[in-house]
């Protein structure tokens, strides 16, 4: 038998109070019976009943749990790989405070929303690197997200091919079952949309063949923004101030090819909540199913029996002193 709570100070106070009060009552009855020169044996009948239902009340308070029933526990979840563009254009501040800082803030919301799913993070520019493998550990994910900056990856351009290929590889490596459904796997590509790669179409075709959904999140404005280089604005070779603009066309095409959807963060809207809701509708994969022994708190049996004895004590009048 298991107990909901351990025997403690509260129960000890109740028992002490009951014992002290009943001893005082018992002494009083003996004195009265002695003066009247009568029997007081019936007081033990009351003592037995009251001790019994008081003990049952204490047991009910402790919450006894027992039973041998079985319960099936299922573990269902998705694998979500997030690819984050860390090229210099993500430092533009047309989205306050910068595109990248806004992305980091929204990624933490994604992590919180899918706390029962495995999430991994890939960072990229012209090359891709695994920032955090697929994990359930939200603290680790948030730590990796917080440390992201455009200086973590080499290269100044943006290539969608390497991060998508790496995401596909890691999703396939982490299959927990031989027949795991590809529909429970998701790739999120976050960028300002400036793709200078050449093999993006090939890897997108592979993603489409495996029936994996690719969702894209564009960050920036069509008007564009500047980038700081130290304390001054970044300029090109001709000395002109660099203006980087959101280019949603490539991101829209990538999402359409894989049956995914394009979302956007700009100066007037934020689609992250819609992105979360859309991914949330995707059915997760059954990762594990097992039966466990379960017990139930059966305090009400003891409480009901104690209440019945209490009612009998009230209704049945037994003289404690026989005259």
Helices and strands as residue ranges (DSSP letters): E 2-3, H 9-36, H 43-62, E 64-77, E 79-85, G 88-91, H 99-113, E 118-124, E 128-135, H 138-146, H 160-173, G 182-184, E 185-191, H 200-209, E 213-219, E 228-229, E 232-233, H 248-257, E 262-265, H 272-280, E 285-297, H 299-315
